[in-house]
């Protein structure tokens, strides 16, 4: 097993370049799916390796319920620096599981609260709230998905811009963007090195919905104008998304922090809509900077998966041999 058990913990660094470049050069749908896949696989691999290290550390604790053979020198020799890494992995894994559980709990709590707030209102796919605070968001759920918008926001938009608003929110629901956001949020909780990918996906899901809305209303300029007006009305320049909803910045009520470039997400989204539509490709060309970065991240993800699989199989065989029959 050797040092391979540590590789998945640091290999997420290989995805940092593509996280930035994907925002700028890939179609947002491709970027979202690509970055989410990288983040999910790397998070699972790093968590698995933490669990393997924890087995060695836990076996060294007095009074543990594990078989005595699991603390033999032959088992500890499979992990470099077993005295330090094994014991450090115990609180690290507990912390990872705790923060992931808290994230899932918060996700369901916010979604449940949002649905409860609509109790008693007409069971239509669009809900207009008589509020003076301008916001809107997409709320996935059963038996139907819903778009929630306030009268204050609708008053600030002309009819074509309102159509852009609703098209954007429906694009969030159709694309199931909340699932991508939850996946990268959990991945970033499992491994902090994956936070840039979470930030990038938060932005690309909004750009994905922008492009779908522009195609639906037939005008990129109308969508860009709607985004700008909404941002001015809400007084925010952030990409909103909650644990349970997806929103149209500044149509939504749950802001997030900006992404990599110095300009905020709203100006970058407006600028992208005022330019030509991005070309949809399933994979970027290797002869471009984003293509090289994507291949680098893909290699890092593959090495992470192979390292964790190798470590898991090796540890299983060692523990099996050390376990008295």
C-alpha positions in Angstrom: 0.0 0.0 0.0 2.8 2.4 1.0 2.4 6.1 0.1 -0.4 5.3 -2.4 -2.8 5.6 0.5 -2.0 9.3 0.9 -2.3 10.2 -2.8 -6.1 10.6 -2.9 -5.9 13.1 -0.1 -3.8 15.6 -2.1 -4.7 14.7 -5.8 -7.7 17.1 -5.8 -5.0 19.8 -6.3 -4.7 18.5 -9.8 -8.3 19.7 -10.6 -7.7 23.3 -9.6 -6.6 24.5 -13.1 -9.6 23.0 -14.8 -12.0 24.5 -12.2 -10.9 28.0 -13.3 -10.6 27.4 -17.0 -13.9 25.4 -17.3 -15.8 28.5 -16.2 -14.3 30.6 -19.0 -14.0 28.2 -21.9 -16.4 25.3 -21.6 -20.1 25.1 -22.2 -21.6 25.5 -18.7 -23.5 22.2 -19.0 -20.3 20.4 -19.9 -18.3 22.2 -17.1 -20.9 21.4 -14.5 -21.0 17.7 -15.3 -17.2 17.4 -15.7 -16.4 19.2 -12.4 -19.0 17.4 -10.4 -17.7 14.1 -11.6 -14.2 15.0 -10.7 -15.2 16.3 -7.3 -17.4 13.3 -6.4 -14.9 10.6 -7.4 -12.0 12.4 -5.6 -14.1 13.0 -2.5 -15.1 9.3 -2.3 -11.5 8.2 -2.8 -10.0 10.5 -0.2 -12.7 9.4 2.3 -12.0 5.8 1.6 -8.3 6.2 2.3 -9.0 8.1 5.5 -11.1 5.1 6.6 -8.3 2.7 5.7 -5.8 4.8 7.8 -8.3 4.9 10.6 -8.4 1.1 10.8 -4.7 1.0 11.5 -5.0 3.9 14.0 -8.0 2.4 15.8 -6.3 -1.0 16.1 -3.5 0.5 18.1 -5.9 2.0 20.8 -6.1 -0.1 24.0 -9.4 -1.8 24.6 -10.6 -1.5 20.9 -13.0 -4.2 19.7 -11.0 -5.1 16.6 -9.2 -8.4 16.3 -5.8 -8.4 18.0 -4.1 -9.4 14.8 -5.0 -6.0 13.2 -2.5 -4.3 15.5 0.4 -6.6 14.5 3.6 -4.9 13.2 2.9 -6.5 9.7 -0.3 -4.6 9.5 1.1 -1.3 10.7 4.0 -1.7 8.3 1.6 -1.3 5.4 1.0 2.3 6.3 4.0 4.7 6.3 4.3 6.7 9.6 1.5 4.5 11.0 1.9 6.0 14.5 1.0 9.5 13.3 -1.1 8.9 10.2 -3.2 6.2 11.7 -4.2 8.1 14.9 -4.6 11.4 13.0 -7.0 9.7 10.6 -9.5 8.9 13.4 -10.6 12.5 14.3 -10.2 13.5 10.6 -12.7 10.9 9.5 -15.1 11.6 12.3 -14.9 15.3 11.4 -15.6 14.5 7.7 -18.6 12.3 8.5 -19.9 14.9 10.9 -19.7 17.9 8.5 -21.2 15.9 5.6 -24.1 14.7 7.9 -24.6 18.3 9.0 -24.7 19.5 5.3 -27.3 16.9 4.4 -29.4 17.8 7.4 -29.2 21.5 6.6 -30.1 20.7 3.0 -33.2 18.8 3.9 -34.1 21.3 6.7 -34.0 24.3 4.3 -35.9 22.5 1.6 -38.5 21.3 4.1 -38.9 24.8 5.5 -39.3 26.3 2.0 -42.0 23.8 1.2 -43.7 24.4 4.5 -43.8 28.2 3.8 -45.9 27.5 0.7 -48.5 25.5 2.6 -52.0 26.7 1.9 -51.0 28.4 -1.4 -52.3 27.2 -4.7 -50.6 24.0 -5.8 -49.4 25.5 -9.1 -46.0 25.3 -10.7 -45.5 29.1 -10.2 -46.1 30.8 -6.8 -46.2 34.6 -6.6 -45.6 35.9 -3.1 -46.9 39.4 -2.2 -43.6 40.6 -0.6 -41.6 43.8 -1.0 -38.3 42.0 -1.0 -37.2 41.1 -4.6 -36.2 37.5 -5.0 -37.1 34.3 -6.8 -36.0 30.7 -6.6 -36.6 27.2 -8.0 -37.9 24.7 -5.4 -37.6 21.0 -6.5 -40.0 18.7 -4.8 -43.0 16.3 -5.0 -45.6 16.1 -6.3 -44.3 19.0 -8.5 -41.4 21.4 -8.9 -42.2 25.0 -8.2 -40.9 28.5 -9.1 -41.3 31.1 -6.4 -41.1 34.8 -7.1 -42.2 37.9 -5.3 -44.3 40.8 -6.6 -41.5 43.2 -5.8 -39.2 41.5 -8.4 -41.9 41.2 -11.0 -42.7 44.9 -10.8 -39.1 45.7 -11.6 -39.1 43.7 -14.8 -40.8 44.1 -18.2 -42.7 41.2 -19.7 -39.8 39.8 -21.8 -37.6 39.9 -18.8 -40.2 38.1 -16.7 -40.2 35.3 -19.2 -36.5 35.2 -19.0 -36.8 34.9 -15.2 -39.2 32.0 -15.4 -37.2 30.3 -18.1 -34.1 30.5 -16.0 -35.8 29.0 -12.9 -37.4 26.2 -14.9 -34.0 25.4 -16.4 -32.7 24.9 -12.9 -35.5 22.4 -12.3 -35.2 20.7 -15.6 -31.4 20.3 -15.3 -31.8 19.1 -11.6 -29.0 21.6 -10.7 -29.7 21.2 -7.0 -28.2 17.7 -7.2 -25.0 18.9 -8.7 -24.7 21.7 -6.1 -25.3 19.2 -3.3 -22.8 16.7 -4.7 -20.0 19.3 -4.9 -20.9 20.8 -1.5 -20.5 17.4 0.1 -17.3 16.8 -1.8 -15.8 20.0 -0.5 -16.8 19.0 3.0 -15.1 15.7 2.6 -11.9 17.2 1.2 -11.2 21.0 1.5 -9.0 20.9 -1.5 -12.1 20.5 -3.6 -13.6 23.9 -2.6 -12.6 25.5 -5.9 -14.6 23.0 -7.8 -17.7 23.7 -5.6 -17.3 27.4 -6.3 -16.9 26.8 -10.0 -20.0 24.5 -10.2 -22.1 27.1 -8.3 -21.2 29.5 -11.1 -21.6 27.1 -14.0 -25.0 25.9 -13.0 -26.2 29.6 -13.1 -24.6 30.0 -16.6 -26.2 26.7 -17.7 -29.6 28.1 -16.7 -28.8 31.4 -18.4 -28.0 29.7 -21.7 -31.2 27.6 -21.5 -33.2 30.7 -20.7 -31.7 32.6 -23.7 -32.6 29.7 -26.0 -36.1 29.6 -24.6 -36.9 33.3 -25.0 -34.9 33.6 -28.1 -32.7 36.6 -27.0 -29.5 36.6 -25.0 -29.8 40.3 -24.5 -33.1 40.0 -22.8 -31.7 37.5 -20.3 -28.6 39.6 -19.7 -30.8 42.7 -19.1 -33.0 40.7 -16.7 -30.0 39.5 -14.7 -28.6 43.1 -14.4 -31.9 44.6 -13.4 -32.5 41.8 -10.8 -29.0 42.4 -9.3 -29.7 46.1 -9.0 -33.1 45.5 -7.4 -31.7 43.1 -4.9 -28.6 45.1 -4.3 -26.5 41.9 -4.5 -23.7 40.7 -6.8 -23.5 37.1 -5.9 -24.5 33.7 -7.2 -27.4 32.5 -5.0 -28.2 28.9 -4.2 -29.3 27.3 -1.1 -29.1 23.8 0.2 -32.6 23.2 -1.0 -33.2 25.6 -3.9 -31.6 27.0 -7.0 -32.1 30.6 -7.8 -31.5 33.3 -10.4 -29.0 35.9 -9.2 -30.2 38.4 -8.1 -33.5 36.7 -8.2 -32.7 34.3 -5.4 -32.6 34.8 -1.7 -29.6 32.8 -0.8 -26.3 34.4 -1.9 -23.0 32.6 -2.2 -19.4 33.9 -2.4 -18.0 34.9 -5.8 -15.9 32.6 -8.0 -12.2 32.8 -9.1 -12.0 35.9 -11.4 -11.9 39.4 -9.8 -15.2 40.4 -11.4 -18.3 39.1 -9.6 -20.5 36.4 -11.0 -23.2 38.7 -12.2 -21.0 40.9 -14.4 -19.3 37.8 -15.8 -22.7 36.2 -16.6 -23.9 39.4 -18.3 -20.7 39.7 -20.3 -21.0 36.0 -21.4 -24.6 36.5 -22.5 -23.7 39.6 -24.5 -21.1 37.5 -26.4 -21.6 34.6 -28.7 -23.2 31.4 -27.4 -20.8 28.8 -26.2 -20.1 25.8 -28.3 -21.4 22.5 -26.7 -18.7 19.8 -26.6 -18.7 16.6 -24.6 -14.9 17.0 -24.0 -12.6 19.9 -24.7 -9.8 19.6 -27.3 -6.5 18.5 -25.9 -4.8 21.3 -27.9 -6.3 24.0 -25.7 -5.4 25.2 -22.2 -8.7 24.0 -20.8 -8.3 20.6 -22.6 -4.9 20.1 -21.0 -6.3 21.1 -17.6 -9.2 18.7 -18.1 -6.9 15.8 -19.0 -4.7 16.7 -16.0 -7.7 16.5 -13.7 -8.9 13.3 -15.4 -5.5 11.7 -14.8 -5.5 12.9 -11.2 -9.0 11.4 -10.7 -7.9 8.1 -12.3 -4.8 7.9 -10.2 -6.9 8.7 -7.1 -9.3 5.9 -7.9 -6.5 3.4 -8.6 -4.6 4.4 -5.5 -7.7 4.0 -3.3 -8.7 0.7 -4.9 -5.1 -0.6 -4.5 -5.0 0.5 -0.9 -8.4 -1.0 -0.1 -7.5 -4.4 -1.7 -4.1 -4.5 -0.1 -5.5 -3.6 3.3 -8.3 -6.2 3.0 -5.7 -8.9 2.2 -3.4 -7.9 5.0 -6.3 -7.8 7.6 -7.7 -11.1 6.3 -4.3 -12.7 6.8 -3.9 -11.2 10.2 -7.3 -12.2 11.5 -7.2 -15.5 13.4 -9.7 -18.1 12.1 
